[in-house]
């Protein structure tokens, strides 16, 4: 039986061409080795670029951090300034509207017609609003002064002075500013 098995195997090896059968496998292995080598080179390149980024770019970014903080602070101040100007504008518009009503200046919009017809059933106010105080004198709304927010050719303030002014301005009334500088980044003439 062992002789038969050996004879069958020898016939198999003689009939089959091992080189042709193993050639696709060898080619596949060679291709995989080439791809693995390319991947290894790519990995080395990425490591080298990462080390450059860590040694050069990260310190540059960290050096820019204080400037970015100053810029963010300026943006925050500008947002507060715009909100305060909006509140002042709303108050002035309300006073203008009251003054127009006191002086019976007609508004040339459809709102006057709708208000006079009272279509929507809103009751007319029994007492008219006025801009006058108890003694009958006109009281204007306290609004900001641009000199309080924009430097007129003055020296640049240090960040410590700005922080001190910011804390002072937060403690005072919102509509009237303490004189904190709103550095908008515009060039001074």
ZADO-1210 file (C-alpha; in nm, 4 decimals, padded with zeros to 6 digits):
<atoms>
<atom x="00.0000" y="00.0000" z="00.0000" code="UNK" pos="1"/>
<atom x="00.2845" y="00.2426" z="00.0759" code="UNK" pos="2"/>
<atom x="00.4316" y="00.1646" z="-00.2626" code="UNK" pos="3"/>
<atom x="00.1004" y="00.2441" z="-00.4293" code="UNK" pos="4"/>
<atom x="00.0738" y="00.5711" z="-00.2460" code="UNK" pos="5"/>
<atom x="00.4296" y="00.6647" z="-00.3403" code="UNK" pos="6"/>
<atom x="00.3620" y="00.5686" z="-00.7003" code="UNK" pos="7"/>
<atom x="00.0450" y="00.7839" z="-00.7079" code="UNK" pos="8"/>
<atom x="00.2284" y="01.0805" z="-00.5627" code="UNK" pos="9"/>
<atom x="00.5166" y="01.0478" z="-00.8050" code="UNK" pos="10"/>
<atom x="00.2664" y="01.0360" z="-01.0918" code="UNK" pos="11"/>
<atom x="00.0981" y="01.3437" z="-00.9598" code="UNK" pos="12"/>
<atom x="00.4236" y="01.5359" z="-00.9342" code="UNK" pos="13"/>
<atom x="00.5286" y="01.4280" z="-01.2827" code="UNK" pos="14"/>
<atom x="00.1924" y="01.5187" z="-01.4370" code="UNK" pos="15"/>
<atom x="00.1670" y="01.8562" z="-01.2749" code="UNK" pos="16"/>
<atom x="00.3990" y="02.1450" z="-01.3451" code="UNK" pos="17"/>
<atom x="00.4702" y="02.2915" z="-01.0032" code="UNK" pos="18"/>
<atom x="00.6418" y="02.5975" z="-01.1459" code="UNK" pos="19"/>
<atom x="00.3295" y="02.7014" z="-01.3366" code="UNK" pos="20"/>
<atom x="00.1008" y="02.6330" z="-01.0410" code="UNK" pos="21"/>
<atom x="00.3197" y="02.8182" z="-00.7945" code="UNK" pos="22"/>
<atom x="00.3954" y="03.1121" z="-01.0268" code="UNK" pos="23"/>
<atom x="00.0664" y="03.3050" z="-00.9552" code="UNK" pos="24"/>
<atom x="00.1204" y="03.2547" z="-00.5831" code="UNK" pos="25"/>
<atom x="00.4790" y="03.3798" z="-00.6095" code="UNK" pos="26"/>
<atom x="00.3688" y="03.6819" z="-00.8137" code="UNK" pos="27"/>
<atom x="00.0967" y="03.7596" z="-00.5566" code="UNK" pos="28"/>
<atom x="00.3487" y="03.7360" z="-00.2731" code="UNK" pos="29"/>
<atom x="00.5893" y="03.9661" z="-00.4611" code="UNK" pos="30"/>
<atom x="00.3129" y="04.2221" z="-00.5185" code="UNK" pos="31"/>
<atom x="00.2127" y="04.2101" z="-00.1524" code="UNK" pos="32"/>
<atom x="00.5769" y="04.2582" z="-00.0474" code="UNK" pos="33"/>
<atom x="00.6054" y="04.5587" z="-00.2826" code="UNK" pos="34"/>
<atom x="00.2878" y="04.7142" z="-00.1412" code="UNK" pos="35"/>
<atom x="00.4054" y="04.6477" z="00.2125" code="UNK" pos="36"/>
<atom x="00.7361" y="04.8207" z="00.1329" code="UNK" pos="37"/>
<atom x="00.5524" y="05.1211" z="-00.0176" code="UNK" pos="38"/>
<atom x="00.3299" y="05.1399" z="00.2893" code="UNK" pos="39"/>
<atom x="00.6356" y="05.1288" z="00.5152" code="UNK" pos="40"/>
<atom x="00.7951" y="05.4165" z="00.3188" code="UNK" pos="41"/>
<atom x="00.4727" y="05.6154" z="00.3401" code="UNK" pos="42"/>
<atom x="00.4556" y="05.5529" z="00.7140" code="UNK" pos="43"/>
<atom x="00.8131" y="05.6794" z="00.7559" code="UNK" pos="44"/>
<atom x="00.7266" y="05.9911" z="00.5547" code="UNK" pos="45"/>
<atom x="00.4220" y="06.0593" z="00.7730" code="UNK" pos="46"/>
<atom x="00.6325" y="06.0129" z="01.0872" code="UNK" pos="47"/>
<atom x="00.8912" y="06.2591" z="00.9555" code="UNK" pos="48"/>
<atom x="00.6255" y="06.5186" z="00.8678" code="UNK" pos="49"/>
<atom x="00.4568" y="06.4702" z="01.2047" code="UNK" pos="50"/>
<atom x="00.7829" y="06.5320" z="01.3861" code="UNK" pos="51"/>
<atom x="00.8360" y="06.8492" z="01.1798" code="UNK" pos="52"/>
<atom x="00.4850" y="06.9623" z="01.2712" code="UNK" pos="53"/>
<atom x="00.5447" y="06.8929" z="01.6381" code="UNK" pos="54"/>
<atom x="00.8866" y="07.0536" z="01.6555" code="UNK" pos="55"/>
<atom x="00.8212" y="07.3580" z="01.4351" code="UNK" pos="56"/>
<atom x="00.4519" y="07.4304" z="01.3868" code="UNK" pos="57"/>
<atom x="00.3206" y="07.3632" z="01.7368" code="UNK" pos="58"/>
<atom x="00.5614" y="07.6136" z="01.8986" code="UNK" pos="59"/>
<atom x="00.4598" y="07.8709" z="01.6359" code="UNK" pos="60"/>
<atom x="00.0932" y="07.8111" z="01.7156" code="UNK" pos="61"/>
<atom x="00.1597" y="07.8364" z="02.0869" code="UNK" pos="62"/>
<atom x="00.3444" y="08.1639" z="02.0274" code="UNK" pos="63"/>
<atom x="00.0340" y="08.3007" z="01.8513" code="UNK" pos="64"/>
<atom x="-00.1924" y="08.2097" z="02.1435" code="UNK" pos="65"/>
<atom x="-00.1531" y="08.5427" z="02.3324" code="UNK" pos="66"/>
<atom x="-00.2300" y="08.7398" z="02.0155" code="UNK" pos="67"/>
<atom x="-00.5364" y="08.5247" z="01.9599" code="UNK" pos="68"/>
<atom x="-00.6496" y="08.5909" z="02.3175" code="UNK" pos="69"/>
<atom x="-00.6135" y="08.9661" z="02.2607" code="UNK" pos="70"/>
<atom x="-00.8087" y="08.9379" z="01.9353" code="UNK" pos="71"/>
<atom x="-01.0857" y="08.7395" z="02.1070" code="UNK" pos="72"/>
<atom x="-01.0997" y="09.0004" z="02.3835" code="UNK" pos="73"/>
<atom x="-01.1305" y="09.2783" z="02.1242" code="UNK" pos="74"/>
<atom x="-01.4093" y="09.0897" z="01.9488" code="UNK" pos="75"/>
<atom x="-01.5927" y="09.0430" z="02.2798" code="UNK" pos="76"/>
<atom x="-01.5600" y="09.4141" z="02.3550" code="UNK" pos="77"/>
<atom x="-01.6840" y="09.5011" z="02.0077" code="UNK" pos="78"/>
<atom x="-01.9861" y="09.2724" z="02.0512" code="UNK" pos="79"/>
<atom x="-02.0684" y="09.4413" z="02.3830" code="UNK" pos="80"/>
<atom x="-02.0246" y="09.7820" z="02.2196" code="UNK" pos="81"/>
<atom x="-02.2590" y="09.6911" z="01.9321" code="UNK" pos="82"/>
<atom x="-02.5194" y="09.5590" z="02.1786" code="UNK" pos="83"/>
<atom x="-02.4944" y="09.8782" z="02.3853" code="UNK" pos="84"/>
<atom x="-02.5297" y="10.0956" z="02.0735" code="UNK" pos="85"/>
<atom x="-02.8351" y="09.8893" z="01.9769" code="UNK" pos="86"/>
<atom x="-02.9928" y="09.9496" z="02.3175" code="UNK" pos="87"/>
<atom x="-02.9187" y="10.3232" z="02.2923" code="UNK" pos="88"/>
<atom x="-03.0646" y="10.3337" z="01.9415" code="UNK" pos="89"/>
<atom x="-03.3804" y="10.1574" z="02.0591" code="UNK" pos="90"/>
<atom x="-03.4200" y="10.4082" z="02.3434" code="UNK" pos="91"/>
<atom x="-03.3709" y="10.7057" z="02.1096" code="UNK" pos="92"/>
<atom x="-03.6168" y="10.5604" z="01.8561" code="UNK" pos="93"/>
<atom x="-03.8720" y="10.5186" z="02.1338" code="UNK" pos="94"/>
<atom x="-03.8231" y="10.8829" z="02.2369" code="UNK" pos="95"/>
<atom x="-03.8601" y="10.9965" z="01.8753" code="UNK" pos="96"/>
<atom x="-04.1808" y="10.7974" z="01.8439" code="UNK" pos="97"/>
<atom x="-04.3183" y="10.9499" z="02.1649" code="UNK" pos="98"/>
<atom x="-04.2172" y="11.2984" z="02.0484" code="UNK" pos="99"/>
<atom x="-04.3898" y="11.2437" z="01.7134" code="UNK" pos="100"/>
<atom x="-04.7049" y="11.1368" z="01.8955" code="UNK" pos="101"/>
<atom x="-04.6860" y="11.4415" z="02.1249" code="UNK" pos="102"/>
<atom x="-04.6470" y="11.6740" z="01.8278" code="UNK" pos="103"/>
<atom x="-04.9079" y="11.4864" z="01.6200" code="UNK" pos="104"/>
<atom x="-04.6652" y="11.4270" z="01.3350" code="UNK" pos="105"/>
<atom x="-04.8379" y="11.1803" z="01.1030" code="UNK" pos="106"/>
<atom x="-04.6546" y="10.8641" z="01.0173" code="UNK" pos="107"/>
<atom x="-04.6774" y="10.7916" z="00.6474" code="UNK" pos="108"/>
<atom x="-04.7131" y="10.4187" z="00.6881" code="UNK" pos="109"/>
<atom x="-05.0100" y="10.1875" z="00.7007" code="UNK" pos="110"/>
<atom x="-04.9514" y="10.1485" z="01.0748" code="UNK" pos="111"/>
<atom x="-05.1142" y="10.4877" z="01.1388" code="UNK" pos="112"/>
<atom x="-05.4245" y="10.3808" z="00.9511" code="UNK" pos="113"/>
<atom x="-05.4401" y="10.0504" z="01.1356" code="UNK" pos="114"/>
<atom x="-05.3844" y="10.2198" z="01.4719" code="UNK" pos="115"/>
<atom x="-05.6498" y="10.4810" z="01.4064" code="UNK" pos="116"/>
<atom x="-05.9055" y="10.2235" z="01.2919" code="UNK" pos="117"/>
<atom x="-05.8170" y="09.9951" z="01.5822" code="UNK" pos="118"/>
<atom x="-05.8895" y="09.6880" z="01.3672" code="UNK" pos="119"/>
<atom x="-05.7197" y="09.4379" z="01.5898" code="UNK" pos="120"/>
<atom x="-05.9139" y="09.5357" z="01.8983" code="UNK" pos="121"/>
<atom x="-05.6211" y="09.6657" z="02.0967" code="UNK" pos="122"/>
<atom x="-05.7422" y="09.9249" z="02.3419" code="UNK" pos="123"/>
<atom x="-05.5995" y="10.2701" z="02.2912" code="UNK" pos="124"/>
<atom x="-05.3826" y="10.3788" z="02.5790" code="UNK" pos="125"/>
<atom x="-05.5719" y="10.6021" z="02.8152" code="UNK" pos="126"/>
<atom x="-05.2597" y="10.7957" z="02.9054" code="UNK" pos="127"/>
<atom x="-05.0161" y="10.9069" z="02.6374" code="UNK" pos="128"/>
<atom x="-04.6496" y="10.8433" z="02.6937" code="UNK" pos="129"/>
<atom x="-04.4273" y="11.1469" z="02.7276" code="UNK" pos="130"/>
<atom x="-04.0586" y="11.2295" z="02.7285" code="UNK" pos="131"/>
<atom x="-04.1046" y="11.4863" z="03.0019" code="UNK" pos="132"/>
<atom x="-04.0208" y="11.4478" z="03.3671" code="UNK" pos="133"/>
<atom x="-04.2489" y="11.5370" z="03.6592" code="UNK" pos="134"/>
<atom x="-04.1698" y="11.9083" z="03.6269" code="UNK" pos="135"/>
<atom x="-04.2625" y="11.9041" z="03.2560" code="UNK" pos="136"/>
<atom x="-03.9084" y="11.9339" z="03.1169" code="UNK" pos="137"/>
<atom x="-03.7745" y="11.7139" z="02.8402" code="UNK" pos="138"/>
<atom x="-03.5303" y="11.4458" z="02.9586" code="UNK" pos="139"/>
<atom x="-03.3092" y="11.3000" z="02.6854" code="UNK" pos="140"/>
<atom x="-03.1925" y="10.9405" z="02.7049" code="UNK" pos="141"/>
<atom x="-02.8367" y="10.9002" z="02.8284" code="UNK" pos="142"/>
<atom x="-02.6386" y="10.7654" z="02.5337" code="UNK" pos="143"/>
<atom x="-02.2756" y="10.6735" z="02.4926" code="UNK" pos="144"/>
<atom x="-02.0076" y="10.9149" z="02.3826" code="UNK" pos="145"/>
<atom x="-01.7725" y="10.7955" z="02.1124" code="UNK" pos="146"/>
<atom x="-01.4773" y="10.9463" z="02.2980" code="UNK" pos="147"/>
<atom x="-01.5395" y="10.6905" z="02.5705" code="UNK" pos="148"/>
<atom x="-01.4885" y="10.4022" z="02.3296" code="UNK" pos="149"/>
<atom x="-01.2546" y="10.5219" z="02.0559" code="UNK" pos="150"/>
<atom x="-00.9146" y="10.6712" z="02.1302" code="UNK" pos="151"/>
<atom x="-00.8595" y="11.0163" z="01.9753" code="UNK" pos="152"/>
<atom x="-00.4928" y="10.9700" z="01.8750" code="UNK" pos="153"/>
<atom x="-00.4118" y="10.8519" z="02.2250" code="UNK" pos="154"/>
<atom x="-00.1415" y="10.6013" z="02.3145" code="UNK" pos="155"/>
<atom x="-00.2170" y="10.2315" z="02.2946" code="UNK" pos="156"/>
<atom x="-00.3321" y="10.0967" z="02.6279" code="UNK" pos="157"/>
<atom x="-00.1704" y="09.7973" z="02.7857" code="UNK" pos="158"/>
<atom x="-00.3798" y="09.4827" z="02.8337" code="UNK" pos="159"/>
<atom x="-00.3735" y="09.5380" z="03.2130" code="UNK" pos="160"/>
<atom x="-00.5270" y="09.8864" z="03.1757" code="UNK" pos="161"/>
<atom x="-00.7956" y="09.7444" z="02.9486" code="UNK" pos="162"/>
<atom x="-00.8813" y="09.4687" z="03.1951" code="UNK" pos="163"/>
<atom x="-00.9059" y="09.7244" z="03.4780" code="UNK" pos="164"/>
<atom x="-01.1378" y="09.9419" z="03.2686" code="UNK" pos="165"/>
<atom x="-01.3414" y="09.6371" z="03.1695" code="UNK" pos="166"/>
<atom x="-01.3989" y="09.5473" z="03.5351" code="UNK" pos="167"/>
<atom x="-01.4940" y="09.9075" z="03.6129" code="UNK" pos="168"/>
<atom x="-01.7348" y="09.9272" z="03.3205" code="UNK" pos="169"/>
<atom x="-01.9067" y="09.6041" z="03.4212" code="UNK" pos="170"/>
<atom x="-01.9787" y="09.7534" z="03.7622" code="UNK" pos="171"/>
<atom x="-02.1441" y="10.0672" z="03.6192" code="UNK" pos="172"/>
<atom x="-02.4795" y="10.1167" z="03.4509" code="UNK" pos="173"/>
<atom x="-02.5048" y="09.9539" z="03.1065" code="UNK" pos="174"/>
<atom x="-02.6451" y="10.2495" z="02.9153" code="UNK" pos="175"/>
<atom x="-02.3838" y="10.4954" z="03.0357" code="UNK" pos="176"/>
<atom x="-02.0309" y="10.3681" z="02.9904" code="UNK" pos="177"/>
<atom x="-01.7385" y="10.4148" z="03.2235" code="UNK" pos="178"/>
<atom x="-01.5069" y="10.5152" z="02.9421" code="UNK" pos="179"/>
<atom x="-01.3634" y="10.1718" z="02.8608" code="UNK" pos="180"/>
<atom x="-01.1744" y="10.1650" z="02.5360" code="UNK" pos="181"/>
<atom x="-01.3330" y="09.9629" z="02.2563" code="UNK" pos="182"/>
<atom x="-01.0346" y="09.8958" z="02.0352" code="UNK" pos="183"/>
<atom x="-01.1895" y="09.8107" z="01.7005" code="UNK" pos="184"/>
<atom x="-00.8575" y="09.7777" z="01.5245" code="UNK" pos="185"/>
<atom x="-00.9264" y="10.0706" z="01.2951" code="UNK" pos="186"/>
<atom x="-00.6280" y="10.2920" z="01.2233" code="UNK" pos="187"/>
<atom x="-00.6232" y="10.6188" z="01.4081" code="UNK" pos="188"/>
<atom x="-00.5778" y="10.9391" z="01.2100" code="UNK" pos="189"/>
</atoms>
